[in-house]
């Protein structure tokens, strides 16, 4: 079988089973990364789970500055009421000044356990108010530079895979699992675009179901009849990857510790991430996203549109943490959104595109029970362009600290090119 026929037939067959065609292309041309791959190479190492809130989540109603008088003056209809002991629809106090939206109640236990921290007034130094551009900058890690072709997580994978000093946390060499980087998305997200291999799948159940029976047997035969060159080697690794997922048996998976995932797509994606971690397939990077945060109209306050979105968000993450149990000692969860929203509510009971936002960092490495970042204030003269929460922490300071301290990243100038913030700019979240 020649390479052209393999590429045509193989791409079509694998695409029907949920493998992103990009992964097939990278596999064929990156045999040096896959040759001799250790399928459980990172089973005892660190895992980073990145969760993107697409649409610009309203940071001021997510992590509520209830100690700020101006907050209530600017949001008469949608502000979250100050904490009241025993009241369900008020902010959940964290430190006397900041509190959580009441829909984030599952996060309070994580806070009390010391494994959750939040970063406020954080985001991109770019002034763009475009969702597309801001998401691109956050995922590429290069604000205001549209020429960057790869994502910062992919650059981390590439650097970690080529530097001599990079080892797994158990001391073994950093050989690659086919599932080292997995996105629970229909297509490879911008943050994982680049030369290092990654897998994108929309549904683990569908993927494994479709590898059963005659179809899988035909693909295995297809690989075995290939020439003993890069095509055959890559095909063999692809089939091993499929067998690994089949062995994980998602239909029979039972979450542990009484974890109850929401039936939403986001909740089920986090459930499948937990399954991949427990299956010890070598997962190091996991990515998922969730939309619905662009609340221009009828945003609501303690209840309503934003509250419903936060309810699913918090319950899904809470279930993931509960399900992983002791494994959270090796896992860090990092949440992000492209920018925040205006400090003032608008005439439609919502908020418009803003500037700085907030992030959550959760995990065993986290120095929790703290709101990190310098608070800029919400008085008129303290606002960005007179309308937004001002930026005091560049998102790359958070990302680089997580990559370095949790994952052991090297060559940070390659992971975040053009970023001049050194370790002195890190917040000490980990």
N, C-alpha and C positions, 0 to 999 in steps of 0.2 A: 504494500500500500504506500503510495507516495504522499509526501507532506501536504500537498494541496487537497487531496481527497480527505486526509485525516482532519485537516483544519475545518473543512466544510462539514463533514459528517459529525465529527466530534463536537464542534461548537453547537450544532443544532441539537444533538442528543443531550448534551449537558445543560443547555439553556432550558430545555423542557423540564429538567429536574430541579431547577432553582439555583444552579451555579451561575454566578455572574460571568458572562462571556469574557469580561476583562481578566478574570482569574485564569481562564483557559489560555488566553494570549500570553499572560505573564508567565504561566507555568512552562509553556513551550520554549520561551526565549530566556528563561531564568533557570536553566538546568543546574547551574552551579549552586543555587540556593536550595534546590530540592534534592539533589543527589545525596543519598545517604541520610535523609531527614530522620530525625528521632521523633516518632509520633507522640511520645509523651515527654518531650524535652523540657517543658516548663511546668510539669505537673505540680511541683512543689515550690514554684517561684511566685513572683508577684503578678497580680492582675489589676489592670486599670479599666474601669468601666466609665465611658464618657457618654453623657446624656445631654442632647441638645434640645432646648425648648425653642422651637422655631416660631417666629412671629413677634418676638420682643415682649417678654413677660414683664409685667408691671412690678418692678423691684420694690416700690414704696408700699405696695399692698401685699407683697410676699413677705418681706422682712420689714415690719412696720416700725417706723421711728415714732412710737407713741409718746415719747418724751419731748417731741418737737412741736411747739405750739403752731408754727406756720403750716405744718402738715394738715391740721384740721381746718385751718382757714382757707386753704387752697382746694380742699376736697369736701365740701359740705355734704354732698350726697353719697359719696363712695368711700370715704375714709373708714378704716377699721376702728371701732370704738376702743378706748383705752381698756387695759385689762381689768376685769372685775372677777374676784374669786368666786368660782362656782357658776359663772355665766358662760353659756356655750357660744354666744355670738360676739365675743370680744377677742382682742389680741391675746395670744398666749405669751405671757411675759418671759423674757430670757434673762435680761440683766438690769432691769429697771428703766432702760431707755428704749431698747429694741424688743420687739415681740414678733411672733409668727402669726400669719393669717390663721384663723381658727380651723380652716380646712386642712391645715398642715399638722393637725394634732398627732399623727403617727410619728412626726419628727421629734416631738418633745421627749419621748423615751430615749431616742438616739442622743439628744442633747444631754439629758441627765446621765446617760451612760458614758459620756465623754468621748463619743466617736463621731460627733457631728459638729462642724464649724460652718460659719457662713462668712463670706467676704462681701462687703457693701461698697458702693461707689466705685465699682470695678468695671472695666470694659475696654473698648478700643479707643485709642487716641484719635482715630479718624472721626471727622465731623459728619460723615455721611448719615443720611436718614433713610437710605435705601435698604430694604431687607436683603435683597440679593447681594449687594456689595458688602454689607456688614457681615453677613454670614460667610461670604467668600473670604473676607479678611480674617475672621476669627478662625476659620478652618485651615486657611493657608498659613496663618501665623505671621502674616506680613501686611499690616494695615496700610491702605492707600497704594499698595503695589499690586496691580492687576496682572502683572507679567509672571507671577509665581505659578508654576505648573503643578506642583505637588502639595500635599497637605502636611501639616507639621507632624502628625502621628506617623505618616508614611516615612518622613525623613528620619524620625526616631528609629523606626524599624530598620531602615537602610543603614544608618550609622551604627546601631547596635549590632547589626549583622556583619559588619565589615571590620570593626576595630578589633585589634588583637587582644585588648584587655577585657573585652566584654565576655562575661561568663554568666551562666544562670545562677540563681541564688543557692543552689545546692553544690556549686563548684564545678559542674559539668560544663562542657562546651556548649555554645549557643547554637546548636543545630536546630533547624526550623521544623515545626509542625505545620501541616497544611492549614491548621486552624489557629495559627499564632495570632492572627488578627481577623476578627469576624464582625461584620456589620449586619444588624438585623434590619436591613433595608432592601428594597427591590433592586437598587443599583448601588455601586460603590459610592459612598459619600465623599465629598470634596476633601475632608480631613484625612482620608486614607488613599487618595489618589497619588500615584507615583510608581516608582520602579519596584518597590518591595511588594511581594505577593500578599494578597488579602482575599477574603471570601465575603461576598454579600449574598444573603439569603433572606427572603421575606418570611419564610415559615419553615422551621425545622421539621415539623410533622410532615408537611407536604414533601419536603426534600427526601426524607427517609422512606416514606411510603412509595415514592416513585422509583426507588432503587431496588425494590423487591421484584422477584420473579424473572420472567423471560427477558424483559428489557435490560435489567442489570447484567444478566448472563451474556446477552449479545454484546454489550459494551465491553465486558471483560474479554470476550473473544476478540473483539476489535483491537483492543490494546495488545493482546498476546500475539496477534498475527503481524504486528508492526515490525519494522526493522529494529535491530538492536542499536538504536541511536537515541538522540534526544527525545524524539517523539515517543518512542517506546518507554523510555524511562519516565518521562513526564506523565504518560498515560497510566503507568503503574501506580504512581503516587496519587493520581486523581482517583483511581479506583480504591486505593487504600483509604483515602479520605471518605469516600462514600461508605465503605464498610465500617469505618469508625462511627459515622453518624447512625448507620443502621443498628450497630451494637448498642448505641445509647438508648434506643427504644423509647422514643418520646411518648408513645401512647400509654406506656405503663409507668410513666414518671409520677412519683408521689412527693410533693414538697415536704420538707421536714419541719419540725418544731411548730406544727400547726399553722404554718404560713398559708395565707389565703390571698392569692393573686386576683386582682380584678379581671373580669373577662374582656376588658378592653384590649385593643391591639397592643398598646404600650405595656399593659400588665402582662400579657402573654409573651411579649418579646423579652421582658426581664425574667420571666419564668424559664424561658429557653436559654438565656444566658447563664442562669444558675445551673441548669442541666449540663451545659457544656463545661462549666467549671468543675462540677462534680464528676463528670465523665473522664477527667484527666486527659483531655485530648491535646494539651499543650497550649491552651488559650492564654494569651498575654494581654491583648487589647480587645475590648468589646465596645461596640458603638450601637446606640439606638437614638431615635429622635421622636419627638411628639409635637404636633402643631396645635393651632388653636389659640395662640396667645396674643393675637392682634386685636385687642379689645377697644376699637374705636367707638362702639355703640353699646349701650346697656351693659357696661362692664360689671356692675354690681359692687357691693361692698363685702360684708361678711357672708352674704349669700348671693347667688346669681351666677353669671357666666364664668367669671374668673374663679369663683369658689368651686364650681363643679370641675373645672380643669385641674385645680390644685388638689382636689379630693382624690382624683384618679392618680395624679402624679405622686402624692405622698403615700397612698395605700400601696401602690405598685412598688415603690422603693422600699417601703417598710417591710413588705412581704419578702422582697429579695434579701434584705439584711437578715430577717428572721430565718429564712430558708437556708442561707449559707452558714449561719451559726458560727462555729469556731473558725471557719474558713475566712471570715471577715478580717482576721488578723493579717491576711496576706492580700486583701482586696482594698482598693480605694475607688470610691465613686465620685466623679466630678461632674457637676451640672453647669450648664452655661446657656445664655441666650444672647442674640446678636447685639442688642442694646436695650435700654430701659424705655420708659414712657414719660410723657410730660408730667411735671409736678402738679400743675393745675388740671382739674377735670375739664372736659370740653362741654359744649352745649348739648351733646347727645348722651350724656351720662357715661361717657367713656374717657379714654386718654389717647393721645396721639404719640407719634414716634418721638422718642427722647434721646438720651445719651447714656449716662452710666446706669449699670444694672447691679444685680447681685448674683452670687454663686453659692452653691453648697458643696462642701467637701466632707465625705463620710468614709470612715474606715478605721482599721486597727492602728494605722500609723498616724492618725489625725490627732492633733492637740485640740480637743474639742471644748465645748462649753464657752465659746468666745466668738464675738462678732469682730472680724479682722477688717483692717482698712481704716484710713483716716476719714472721719465723717465731715463733709464739707458744710453742712447746714442747708436750710431751705429758705432763708430770708432772701428777698428779691436780689440783693447785691451778691449773694452767694451762689445763685443759680447759673448754670451754663447757658449763655445767650439769653438770660433772663427768663428761661422757661423749663430747664431740665436739671435733674440731679447732676452735679458736677463730677467729673472723673478725678479720682485721687490714686487709683491703682491700675496700672496697665495689665490687661489680662495675661500678657506674656510672663509677667512676674509670677503669677499663680501657676500657669502651665509649666514654666521651666522648673519651678520648685518641685512640682509633682513629678515631672519626668526625671529629674535628677535624684531626688530623695527616695521616691517610691520605686521607680523602674531601674534606677542606676544608669541613667542616660549619660553618655559622654559627648564631647564636642558640641556643646550647647550652641556655639556660634553657627554650626551647621543645621541644627534643628530649628533655631530661630534666627535666620540671617538678618543682619542689620539691627538687631535688638541690642542696645547698649546697656540695658539693665543687668547688673551683676548680682552676686549673691547678697550684697548689702541691701538690695531692693526687695528681697524676699520677705514675706510677712511672718514666716515661722509657723505656717499652718500645719506642717508635718514635723 
